[in-house]
Amino acid sequence: MRRGATLKPGRFLCDTVAAGSAQYIWLQADLRPVDRRRCIWVTQHWHMFNRATDVDVPYTDPSASPTDPDRMTYDKSADYLMRDLKPLYERGGVNGVSFGHSHVYERYRINGVNYIEAASIGNTYRGAKDPPCSTNLDVCPVADETRFRSFLTVLVDPGRGISGEATQSSFESDQVGFLGRVFDRF
C-alpha cells in the first residue's frame, strides 16, 4: 500500500517530517545557511501548541491498539512536531512558527521562538472545559484570544528584527472589543 493511503481504522501521514525523513532533511538544509542576524519564519498547517482538548492529536503514524485490533493509537511521545521539529527550530535560530489548524489566536514563547496559531478566519470558539494551558509541554500561551476573529501582521525589518501585531477584525455576540484593536504585540 502506498504511503499516505488510509488504512482502517487509522490514518498515516502523507509525508513524514520525522528526523531523517526527506522533509526534515530539506528543512534542516534550508535553515543551515541562513544568516542568524536575519529573521527566520516557518509556516506549517498543524499546530504544535493548542489548549483545546478536542485537537490534542499527536502528529505521528498510528499503531495498532494492543487491546482492540479495530482501534489505532497515536503515541504522544512520537509526535514528530514536538520530538523532531521543535528542537530543529530552536537550534536553527527560528524566530517564529505560524500555524492555523484550529481557527483561534494563541501565541506561545518557548526557548526564544514564538509559536503562533493565528487562523481565526473561521470559528473562534473555545470549549468551556478547555484547559488554560496547552497539553503539549503544559505550557500556557502568552496571548490568547478566541472571542472574535482576528488577523496577524508580521513586519520583518533587517535592522530591528521581527515584530507582529494581532488585530481584532470582527465582533462576536457579546460585542467584545472594537474593530481594529491590536490585542497582541511581539
ZADO-1210 file (C-alpha; in nm, 4 decimals, padded with zeros to 6 digits):
<atoms>
<atom x="00.0000" y="00.0000" z="00.0000" code="MET" pos="1"/>
<atom x="00.1342" y="00.3448" z="-00.0843" code="ARG" pos="2"/>
<atom x="00.2373" y="00.5841" z="00.1923" code="ARG" pos="3"/>
<atom x="-00.0410" y="00.8264" z="00.2814" code="GLY" pos="4"/>
<atom x="-00.3245" y="00.5907" z="00.1996" code="ALA" pos="5"/>
<atom x="-00.5955" y="00.5426" z="00.4570" code="THR" pos="6"/>
<atom x="-00.5789" y="00.2170" z="00.6440" code="LEU" pos="7"/>
<atom x="-00.8770" y="00.1249" z="00.8543" code="LYS" pos="8"/>
<atom x="-00.9116" y="00.2107" z="01.1304" code="PRO" pos="9"/>
<atom x="-00.6214" y="00.4623" z="01.1354" code="GLY" pos="10"/>
<atom x="-00.4581" y="00.7096" z="00.9039" code="ARG" pos="11"/>
<atom x="-00.0967" y="00.7528" z="00.8093" code="PHE" pos="12"/>
<atom x="00.0618" y="01.0861" z="00.7348" code="LEU" pos="13"/>
<atom x="00.1157" y="01.1622" z="00.3674" code="CYS" pos="14"/>
<atom x="00.4777" y="01.2676" z="00.4123" code="ASP" pos="15"/>
<atom x="00.6587" y="01.2186" z="00.7387" code="THR" pos="16"/>
<atom x="00.8506" y="01.5061" z="00.8966" code="VAL" pos="17"/>
<atom x="01.0377" y="01.2807" z="01.1385" code="ALA" pos="18"/>
<atom x="01.4119" y="01.3327" z="01.1826" code="ALA" pos="19"/>
<atom x="01.5905" y="01.1678" z="00.8915" code="GLY" pos="20"/>
<atom x="01.2929" y="01.1949" z="00.6532" code="SER" pos="21"/>
<atom x="01.3201" y="01.3780" z="00.3209" code="ALA" pos="22"/>
<atom x="01.1068" y="01.6671" z="00.4535" code="GLN" pos="23"/>
<atom x="01.3178" y="01.7009" z="00.7681" code="TYR" pos="24"/>
<atom x="01.6476" y="01.6855" z="00.5791" code="ILE" pos="25"/>
<atom x="01.5230" y="01.9525" z="00.3376" code="TRP" pos="26"/>
<atom x="01.4181" y="02.1837" z="00.6248" code="LEU" pos="27"/>
<atom x="01.7442" y="02.1238" z="00.8111" code="GLN" pos="28"/>
<atom x="01.9440" y="02.2094" z="00.4973" code="ALA" pos="29"/>
<atom x="01.7257" y="02.5141" z="00.4305" code="ASP" pos="30"/>
<atom x="01.7852" y="02.6516" z="00.7828" code="LEU" pos="31"/>
<atom x="02.1599" y="02.5789" z="00.7897" code="ARG" pos="32"/>
<atom x="02.2902" y="02.8594" z="00.5626" code="PRO" pos="33"/>
<atom x="02.0556" y="03.1308" z="00.6928" code="VAL" pos="34"/>
<atom x="02.2251" y="03.4402" z="00.8308" code="ASP" pos="35"/>
<atom x="02.1293" y="03.4327" z="01.2014" code="ARG" pos="36"/>
<atom x="02.1098" y="03.8125" z="01.2057" code="ARG" pos="37"/>
<atom x="01.8063" y="03.7846" z="00.9805" code="ARG" pos="38"/>
<atom x="01.4624" y="03.6811" z="01.0947" code="CYS" pos="39"/>
<atom x="01.3564" y="03.3259" z="01.0251" code="ILE" pos="40"/>
<atom x="00.9864" y="03.2456" z="00.9957" code="TRP" pos="41"/>
<atom x="00.8392" y="02.8992" z="00.9389" code="VAL" pos="42"/>
<atom x="00.4799" y="02.8271" z="00.8397" code="THR" pos="43"/>
<atom x="00.3061" y="02.4938" z="00.8808" code="GLN" pos="44"/>
<atom x="-00.0545" y="02.3818" z="00.8933" code="HIS" pos="45"/>
<atom x="-00.0848" y="02.1679" z="01.2070" code="TRP" pos="46"/>
<atom x="-00.0359" y="02.3399" z="01.5420" code="HIS" pos="47"/>
<atom x="00.2354" y="02.2487" z="01.7853" code="MET" pos="48"/>
<atom x="00.0645" y="02.4031" z="02.0869" code="PHE" pos="49"/>
<atom x="-00.3062" y="02.4489" z="02.1481" code="ASN" pos="50"/>
<atom x="-00.5088" y="02.4483" z="02.4659" code="ARG" pos="51"/>
<atom x="-00.8212" y="02.2842" z="02.3255" code="ALA" pos="52"/>
<atom x="-00.8827" y="01.9246" z="02.4275" code="THR" pos="53"/>
<atom x="-01.0513" y="01.8264" z="02.1016" code="ASP" pos="54"/>
<atom x="-00.7385" y="01.8865" z="01.8914" code="VAL" pos="55"/>
<atom x="-00.4744" y="01.7176" z="02.1030" code="ASP" pos="56"/>
<atom x="-00.3758" y="01.4638" z="01.8399" code="VAL" pos="57"/>
<atom x="-00.0074" y="01.3751" z="01.8094" code="PRO" pos="58"/>
<atom x="00.1317" y="01.4291" z="01.4616" code="TYR" pos="59"/>
<atom x="00.2601" y="01.0782" z="01.4131" code="THR" pos="60"/>
<atom x="00.1816" y="00.7470" z="01.2499" code="ASP" pos="61"/>
<atom x="-00.0777" y="00.5263" z="01.4169" code="PRO" pos="62"/>
<atom x="-00.0059" y="00.1964" z="01.5872" code="SER" pos="63"/>
<atom x="-00.2445" y="-00.0899" z="01.6338" code="ALA" pos="64"/>
<atom x="-00.4060" y="-00.0921" z="01.9749" code="SER" pos="65"/>
<atom x="-00.2777" y="-00.3846" z="02.1829" code="PRO" pos="66"/>
<atom x="-00.6285" y="-00.4464" z="02.3195" code="THR" pos="67"/>
<atom x="-00.8551" y="-00.3732" z="02.0195" code="ASP" pos="68"/>
<atom x="-00.7497" y="-00.4641" z="01.6629" code="PRO" pos="69"/>
<atom x="-01.0098" y="-00.2237" z="01.5178" code="ASP" pos="70"/>
<atom x="-00.8608" y="00.0717" z="01.7024" code="ARG" pos="71"/>
<atom x="-00.5424" y="00.2679" z="01.6404" code="MET" pos="72"/>
<atom x="-00.3408" y="00.4641" z="01.8943" code="THR" pos="73"/>
<atom x="-00.1202" y="00.7674" z="01.8413" code="TYR" pos="74"/>
<atom x="00.1803" y="00.7783" z="02.0735" code="ASP" pos="75"/>
<atom x="00.2260" y="01.1320" z="02.2052" code="LYS" pos="76"/>
<atom x="00.5963" y="01.0697" z="02.2721" code="SER" pos="77"/>
<atom x="00.6396" y="01.0000" z="01.8977" code="ALA" pos="78"/>
<atom x="00.4894" y="01.3348" z="01.7889" code="ASP" pos="79"/>
<atom x="00.7160" y="01.4486" z="01.5044" code="TYR" pos="80"/>
<atom x="00.6443" y="01.8169" z="01.5621" code="LEU" pos="81"/>
<atom x="00.7427" y="01.8153" z="01.9282" code="MET" pos="82"/>
<atom x="01.0128" y="01.5488" z="01.9199" code="ARG" pos="83"/>
<atom x="01.1865" y="01.6481" z="01.5949" code="ASP" pos="84"/>
<atom x="01.0810" y="01.9878" z="01.4579" code="LEU" pos="85"/>
<atom x="01.0691" y="02.1923" z="01.7812" code="LYS" pos="86"/>
<atom x="01.4373" y="02.1189" z="01.8622" code="PRO" pos="87"/>
<atom x="01.5290" y="02.1858" z="01.4980" code="LEU" pos="88"/>
<atom x="01.3539" y="02.5259" z="01.5107" code="TYR" pos="89"/>
<atom x="01.5317" y="02.6157" z="01.8341" code="GLU" pos="90"/>
<atom x="01.8760" y="02.5074" z="01.7074" code="ARG" pos="91"/>
<atom x="01.8124" y="02.6674" z="01.3694" code="GLY" pos="92"/>
<atom x="01.7516" y="03.0160" z="01.5098" code="GLY" pos="93"/>
<atom x="01.3855" y="03.0309" z="01.4036" code="VAL" pos="94"/>
<atom x="01.2119" y="03.3420" z="01.5389" code="ASN" pos="95"/>
<atom x="00.8540" y="03.2453" z="01.4627" code="GLY" pos="96"/>
<atom x="00.6470" y="02.9432" z="01.3647" code="VAL" pos="97"/>
<atom x="00.2945" y="03.0111" z="01.2481" code="SER" pos="98"/>
<atom x="00.0196" y="02.7560" z="01.2072" code="PHE" pos="99"/>
<atom x="-00.3542" y="02.7649" z="01.1894" code="GLY" pos="100"/>
<atom x="-00.5431" y="02.4420" z="01.2165" code="HIS" pos="101"/>
<atom x="-00.7842" y="02.5356" z="01.4966" code="SER" pos="102"/>
<atom x="-00.9017" y="02.8851" z="01.3982" code="HIS" pos="103"/>
<atom x="-00.8030" y="03.0587" z="01.7211" code="VAL" pos="104"/>
<atom x="-00.5325" y="03.3058" z="01.8234" code="TYR" pos="105"/>
<atom x="-00.2751" y="03.1697" z="02.0650" code="GLU" pos="106"/>
<atom x="00.0871" y="03.2745" z="02.0966" code="ARG" pos="107"/>
<atom x="00.3451" y="03.0814" z="02.2946" code="TYR" pos="108"/>
<atom x="00.7051" y="03.1896" z="02.3529" code="ARG" pos="109"/>
<atom x="00.9330" y="02.8949" z="02.4221" code="ILE" pos="110"/>
<atom x="01.3142" y="02.8980" z="02.4156" code="ASN" pos="111"/>
<atom x="01.3214" y="03.2178" z="02.2090" code="GLY" pos="112"/>
<atom x="01.0712" y="03.1001" z="01.9463" code="VAL" pos="113"/>
<atom x="00.7216" y="03.2474" z="01.9039" code="ASN" pos="114"/>
<atom x="00.4739" y="02.9696" z="01.8195" code="TYR" pos="115"/>
<atom x="00.1592" y="03.1358" z="01.6885" code="ILE" pos="116"/>
<atom x="-00.1749" y="02.9928" z="01.5910" code="GLU" pos="117"/>
<atom x="-00.3328" y="03.2798" z="01.4040" code="ALA" pos="118"/>
<atom x="-00.6138" y="03.1461" z="01.1932" code="ALA" pos="119"/>
<atom x="-00.9324" y="03.2875" z="01.3308" code="SER" pos="120"/>
<atom x="-01.0871" y="03.3414" z="00.9909" code="ILE" pos="121"/>
<atom x="-01.3470" y="03.0743" z="01.0597" code="GLY" pos="122"/>
<atom x="-01.4819" y="02.9904" z="01.4010" code="ASN" pos="123"/>
<atom x="-01.3233" y="03.1310" z="01.7124" code="THR" pos="124"/>
<atom x="-01.4845" y="02.9043" z="01.9623" code="TYR" pos="125"/>
<atom x="-01.3291" y="02.7590" z="02.2710" code="ARG" pos="126"/>
<atom x="-01.4792" y="02.4826" z="02.4784" code="GLY" pos="127"/>
<atom x="-01.5847" y="02.5667" z="02.8326" code="ALA" pos="128"/>
<atom x="-01.3778" y="02.2753" z="02.9643" code="LYS" pos="129"/>
<atom x="-01.0611" y="02.3503" z="02.7683" code="ASP" pos="130"/>
<atom x="-00.7584" y="02.3838" z="02.9979" code="PRO" pos="131"/>
<atom x="-00.5761" y="02.7166" z="03.0403" code="PRO" pos="132"/>
<atom x="-00.2528" y="02.5702" z="02.9017" code="CYS" pos="133"/>
<atom x="-00.1516" y="02.3559" z="02.6064" code="SER" pos="134"/>
<atom x="-00.1302" y="01.9876" z="02.6789" code="THR" pos="135"/>
<atom x="00.1985" y="01.9787" z="02.4855" code="ASN" pos="136"/>
<atom x="00.4633" y="02.0555" z="02.7479" code="LEU" pos="137"/>
<atom x="00.1924" y="02.2003" z="02.9759" code="ASP" pos="138"/>
<atom x="00.2834" y="02.5492" z="02.8592" code="VAL" pos="139"/>
<atom x="00.0419" y="02.8449" z="02.8715" code="CYS" pos="140"/>
<atom x="00.0038" y="03.0986" z="02.5908" code="PRO" pos="141"/>
<atom x="00.1392" y="03.4493" z="02.6462" code="VAL" pos="142"/>
<atom x="-00.1529" y="03.5742" z="02.4356" code="ALA" pos="143"/>
<atom x="-00.4852" y="03.4000" z="02.3829" code="ASP" pos="144"/>
<atom x="-00.7963" y="03.5418" z="02.2177" code="GLU" pos="145"/>
<atom x="-01.0867" y="03.3409" z="02.0874" code="THR" pos="146"/>
<atom x="-01.3879" y="03.5665" z="02.1365" code="ARG" pos="147"/>
<atom x="-01.3644" y="03.7232" z="01.7901" code="PHE" pos="148"/>
<atom x="-01.1947" y="03.6891" z="01.4534" code="ARG" pos="149"/>
<atom x="-00.8554" y="03.8446" z="01.4043" code="SER" pos="150"/>
<atom x="-00.5573" y="03.8678" z="01.1735" code="PHE" pos="151"/>
<atom x="-00.1829" y="03.8705" z="01.2270" code="LEU" pos="152"/>
<atom x="00.0523" y="04.1195" z="01.0650" code="THR" pos="153"/>
<atom x="00.4233" y="04.0412" z="01.0733" code="VAL" pos="154"/>
<atom x="00.6894" y="04.3017" z="00.9949" code="LEU" pos="155"/>
<atom x="01.0418" y="04.1891" z="00.9168" code="VAL" pos="156"/>
<atom x="01.2949" y="04.4706" z="00.9473" code="ASP" pos="157"/>
<atom x="01.6560" y="04.3623" z="00.8788" code="PRO" pos="158"/>
<atom x="01.7851" y="04.6274" z="01.1181" code="GLY" pos="159"/>
<atom x="01.5383" y="04.5824" z="01.4038" code="ARG" pos="160"/>
<atom x="01.4246" y="04.2226" z="01.3746" code="GLY" pos="161"/>
<atom x="01.0752" y="04.0823" z="01.3640" code="ILE" pos="162"/>
<atom x="00.7585" y="04.2242" z="01.5127" code="SER" pos="163"/>
<atom x="00.3970" y="04.1252" z="01.4955" code="GLY" pos="164"/>
<atom x="00.0531" y="04.2573" z="01.5783" code="GLU" pos="165"/>
<atom x="-00.2704" y="04.0658" z="01.6199" code="ALA" pos="166"/>
<atom x="-00.5722" y="04.2787" z="01.5337" code="THR" pos="167"/>
<atom x="-00.9408" y="04.2248" z="01.6019" code="GLN" pos="168"/>
<atom x="-01.1417" y="04.2053" z="01.2783" code="SER" pos="169"/>
<atom x="-01.4970" y="04.1186" z="01.3894" code="SER" pos="170"/>
<atom x="-01.7461" y="04.1443" z="01.6700" code="PHE" pos="171"/>
<atom x="-01.8958" y="03.8426" z="01.8325" code="GLU" pos="172"/>
<atom x="-02.2323" y="03.8142" z="02.0036" code="SER" pos="173"/>
<atom x="-02.1031" y="03.9697" z="02.3277" code="ASP" pos="174"/>
<atom x="-01.9744" y="04.2802" z="02.1397" code="GLN" pos="175"/>
<atom x="-01.6242" y="04.2372" z="02.2832" code="VAL" pos="176"/>
<atom x="-01.3615" y="04.4973" z="02.1897" code="GLY" pos="177"/>
<atom x="-01.3690" y="04.7002" z="01.8706" code="PHE" pos="178"/>
<atom x="-01.2669" y="04.6547" z="01.5095" code="LEU" pos="179"/>
<atom x="-00.9010" y="04.7375" z="01.4510" code="GLY" pos="180"/>
<atom x="-00.7981" y="04.6921" z="01.8144" code="ARG" pos="181"/>
<atom x="-00.4482" y="04.5483" z="01.8465" code="VAL" pos="182"/>
<atom x="-00.4636" y="04.2913" z="02.1256" code="PHE" pos="183"/>
<atom x="-00.1180" y="04.1317" z="02.0989" code="ASP" pos="184"/>
<atom x="00.2232" y="04.2702" z="02.0057" code="ARG" pos="185"/>
<atom x="00.5560" y="04.0953" z="01.9987" code="PHE" pos="186"/>
</atoms>
